[in-house]
Amino acid sequence: MAKNPPKDNSRKGSVTKRTQFQHPNGNWVKRNRENGQFLDQKTSPGPFKGVAKEPDKRQD
C-alpha cells in the first residue's frame, strides 16, 4: 500500500548522505558522507536535527 506524502512537505527520516560530529570547540559540524567535505558548522547549542551522528552504520 502506498503512503501519502506529508502535507507540509517535510522530510521523513534522517537526511541521507550526511553525518555530523562534535568538534573539540563544542560546535557541531555536518559532513558529506560521499567525499568527506565539511558542509556546515552550527554555533548554537545542540546538534543538527535529522542528521545522523558519527559513527553511523545505518547507511553503509
MDAnalysis code that builds the backbone (N, CA, C; Angstrom):
import MDAnalysis as mda
import numpy as np

u = mda.Universe.empty(180, n_residues=60, atom_resindex=np.repeat(np.arange(60), 3), trajectory=True)
u.add_TopologyAttr("name", ["N", "CA", "C"] * 60)
u.add_TopologyAttr("resid", np.arange(1, 61))
u.add_TopologyAttr("resname", ["MET", "ALA", "LYS", "ASN", "PRO", "PRO", "LYS", "ASP", "ASN", "SER", "ARG", "LYS", "GLY", "SER", "VAL", "THR", "LYS", "ARG", "THR", "GLN", "PHE", "GLN", "HIS", "PRO", "ASN", "GLY", "ASN", "TRP", "VAL", "LYS", "ARG", "ASN", "ARG", "GLU", "ASN", "GLY", "GLN", "PHE", "LEU", "ASP", "GLN", "LYS", "THR", "SER", "PRO", "GLY", "PRO", "PHE", "LYS", "GLY", "VAL", "ALA", "LYS", "GLU", "PRO", "ASP", "LYS", "ARG", "GLN", "ASP"])
u.atoms.positions = np.array([
    [0.838, -1.173, 0.000],
    [0.000, 0.000, 0.000],
    [0.888, 1.244, 0.000],
    [0.575, 2.186, -0.844],
    [1.356, 3.416, -0.953],
    [1.033, 4.347, 0.206],
    [2.018, 5.166, 0.563],
    [1.817, 6.152, 1.624],
    [1.709, 7.531, 1.014],
    [0.820, 8.330, 1.563],
    [0.670, 9.696, 1.098],
    [1.811, 10.541, 1.645],
    [2.318, 11.491, 0.851],
    [3.392, 12.361, 1.348],
    [2.846, 13.304, 2.413],
    [3.713, 13.806, 3.293],
    [3.244, 14.759, 4.305],
    [2.730, 16.038, 3.648],
    [1.729, 16.635, 4.244],
    [1.122, 17.827, 3.672],
    [2.021, 19.059, 3.783],
    [2.904, 19.096, 4.772],
    [3.750, 20.270, 4.959],
    [5.101, 20.142, 4.255],
    [5.254, 19.135, 3.355],
    [6.456, 18.946, 2.549],
    [7.698, 18.717, 3.417],
    [7.523, 18.080, 4.571],
    [8.654, 17.826, 5.463],
    [9.319, 16.502, 5.133],
    [10.542, 16.341, 5.590],
    [11.308, 15.130, 5.358],
    [10.864, 14.070, 6.344],
    [10.867, 12.827, 5.907],
    [10.532, 11.712, 6.783],
    [11.783, 10.872, 6.961],
    [12.281, 10.753, 8.182],
    [13.519, 10.019, 8.431],
    [14.718, 10.945, 8.420],
    [15.916, 10.351, 8.505],
    [17.126, 11.159, 8.587],
    [17.557, 11.645, 7.210],
    [18.353, 12.699, 7.200],
    [18.911, 13.243, 5.970],
    [19.891, 12.212, 5.416],
    [19.786, 11.882, 4.135],
    [20.660, 10.868, 3.557],
    [21.983, 11.485, 3.132],
    [23.027, 10.680, 3.175],
    [24.383, 11.052, 2.755],
    [24.978, 12.185, 3.561],
    [24.539, 12.363, 4.813],
    [25.085, 13.384, 5.702],
    [25.277, 12.778, 7.085],
    [26.342, 13.167, 7.762],
    [26.557, 12.816, 9.158],
    [27.032, 14.065, 9.881],
    [27.060, 13.984, 11.199],
    [27.542, 15.110, 11.991],
    [28.393, 14.597, 13.139],
    [29.279, 15.456, 13.601],
    [30.109, 15.138, 14.753],
    [30.355, 16.426, 15.518],
    [30.773, 16.274, 16.768],
    [31.030, 17.449, 17.593],
    [32.519, 17.763, 17.572],
    [32.848, 18.968, 17.133],
    [34.219, 19.445, 17.053],
    [34.725, 19.684, 18.481],
    [36.032, 19.594, 18.719],
    [36.548, 19.839, 20.073],
    [36.176, 21.201, 20.662],
    [35.877, 22.192, 19.824],
    [35.471, 23.501, 20.352],
    [34.003, 23.524, 20.792],
    [33.275, 22.408, 20.609],
    [31.895, 22.301, 21.060],
    [30.859, 22.493, 19.974],
    [31.261, 23.001, 18.803],
    [30.317, 23.191, 17.698],
    [30.055, 21.870, 16.991],
    [28.860, 21.739, 16.414],
    [28.518, 20.561, 15.624],
    [28.825, 20.839, 14.165],
    [29.460, 19.879, 13.486],
    [29.882, 20.030, 12.099],
    [29.187, 18.969, 11.269],
    [28.606, 19.395, 10.126],
    [27.921, 18.481, 9.218],
    [28.883, 18.119, 8.090],
    [28.917, 16.812, 7.738],
    [29.857, 16.324, 6.740],
    [29.139, 15.509, 5.671],
    [29.617, 15.610, 4.426],
    [29.119, 14.812, 3.314],
    [29.742, 13.418, 3.412],
    [28.933, 12.366, 3.378],
    [29.438, 11.001, 3.501],
    [30.185, 10.533, 2.268],
    [29.863, 11.074, 1.105],
    [30.455, 10.588, -0.141],
    [31.909, 11.021, -0.309],
    [32.217, 12.291, -0.018],
    [33.578, 12.759, -0.237],
    [34.236, 13.347, 1.006],
    [33.565, 13.345, 2.152],
    [34.136, 13.828, 3.403],
    [34.191, 15.335, 3.533],
    [33.598, 16.065, 2.588],
    [33.628, 17.517, 2.613],
    [32.777, 18.047, 3.765],
    [33.289, 19.059, 4.474],
    [32.530, 19.709, 5.529],
    [31.517, 20.647, 4.900],
    [30.262, 20.573, 5.356],
    [29.192, 21.347, 4.740],
    [28.786, 22.565, 5.560],
    [28.699, 22.388, 6.873],
    [28.164, 23.451, 7.705],
    [28.638, 23.256, 9.127],
    [28.683, 24.364, 9.879],
    [29.037, 24.307, 11.288],
    [27.977, 25.059, 12.064],
    [27.491, 24.445, 13.143],
    [26.420, 25.041, 13.932],
    [27.010, 25.602, 15.225],
    [26.792, 26.885, 15.468],
    [27.330, 27.504, 16.669],
    [26.318, 27.570, 17.804],
    [25.028, 27.439, 17.487],
    [24.018, 27.429, 18.540],
    [24.044, 26.067, 19.232],
    [23.561, 25.985, 20.459],
    [23.659, 24.721, 21.206],
    [22.845, 23.593, 20.573],
    [23.347, 22.380, 20.733],
    [22.656, 21.193, 20.255],
    [23.054, 20.801, 18.855],
    [22.827, 19.527, 18.503],
    [23.185, 19.033, 17.170],
    [22.158, 19.443, 16.115],
    [22.513, 19.207, 14.837],
    [21.579, 19.426, 13.738],
    [20.417, 18.448, 13.873],
    [19.221, 18.870, 13.507],
    [18.065, 17.977, 13.552],
    [18.029, 17.107, 12.309],
    [17.765, 15.832, 12.483],
    [17.568, 14.930, 11.361],
    [18.829, 14.464, 10.676],
    [20.007, 14.733, 11.251],
    [21.273, 14.302, 10.658],
    [21.897, 13.279, 11.599],
    [22.325, 12.131, 11.046],
    [22.884, 11.052, 11.862],
    [24.227, 11.468, 12.450],
    [24.490, 11.008, 13.664],
    [25.762, 11.285, 14.316],
    [26.778, 10.219, 13.933],
    [28.053, 10.603, 13.855],
    [29.121, 9.644, 13.520],
    [29.531, 8.904, 14.777],
    [29.930, 7.671, 14.688],
    [29.868, 6.798, 13.508],
    [28.440, 6.312, 13.283],
    [28.048, 6.208, 12.019],
    [26.689, 5.804, 11.663],
    [26.774, 4.568, 10.778],
    [26.162, 3.481, 11.196],
    [26.203, 2.228, 10.439],
    [24.911, 1.986, 9.676],
    [23.953, 2.907, 9.718],
    [22.664, 2.693, 9.070],
    [22.742, 2.799, 7.564],
    [23.622, 3.658, 7.043],
    [23.632, 3.927, 5.622],
    [24.871, 3.368, 4.938],
    [25.499, 2.368, 5.486],
    [26.696, 1.778, 4.873],
    [26.371, 0.983, 3.649],
])
